[in-house]
Amino acid sequence: MILLSFFSSIEFYVIMAVIAAAVVAMASRPQVRGPVVEYLLASVLSTEDDSDGEPSVEFTCMDDGTVRLVRHGVQDVTMV
């Protein structure tokens, strides 16, 4: 009876939570480790503002594979 009371104790659930976290951590590790890759993408800051004042972000996929990011409604953007 004392052995069965261990399954309803706080210590049992703390130990089980730690074991479950360890299993999830081990399962989420990548199998193959590759080199770290960092991409540096060039950008152009433009002062064009054809927005209606509503703050928004627009993504456009161009035909050459580049992505155009346009922020509308951002005040005081200047060329540096």
N, C-alpha and C positions, 0 to 999 in steps of 0.2 A: 504494500500500500504506500510506503514511503517513496518507492521508486516511481510510482504513477503520479504522485503529487509533484514531482520535479517537472513534469510536462506542463503543468499549469502555473509554474513560477515565472517571475519576471526574468530571472537569470537565463532560463531556457530560451525565451524569446529573444533576448539580447544576443546570445550565442548564435542562434539560428539566423538572426539578421546579419551578423558579421560574416557568417559562412556564406549566406546568400549574396552579400555584396562582393565577397572575394570571388565567388563563382562567376558573377556577372562581369567583374573586372577582368578576369582571365579569359572569358569568352569574347570580350569586346576588343582584345588586343589584336592587331593585324598579324596575319600569318607571315607575310613577306614584308620586310622592311626595305624601302627604297631610299634613294637620296632625296634630300629636301630640295624642292625646286621653288625658286622665287621668280615671278614674272614682273617686269617693269614695263608698264604700258604708257606710251606717250599720249599727251592730251593737249587740247587747245582751249584756252579760256576766251570766251567770246562775250562781247558786250551787247549783243543783239537781245532785245527783249520785246517779243511780239505777244506777250501774254495779256490776259484780261484782268490781271491782278490776283487771280486765284493761285495760291501756292500749290505747285504740283511737280512731279517728276515724270519725264517721258523717256522711254527706252525705244530705240529704233534699230532694227537689224538691217544693216546695209548689204548691198549685193556683193561687195568684196569681202564679206565676213567680219567686218568691224561692227562694233556696237556704238551707237550715238546716244549719249546721255544728255538730256536737256532739262535744266531746272528752271521752272517758271515762277515768277513772283518773288524772287530773291533780290532784296534791295542792296544797293551799295556794292555791287560786284564791279571791280575795276581790273584793268590789265596791270600786270606786275612786270 
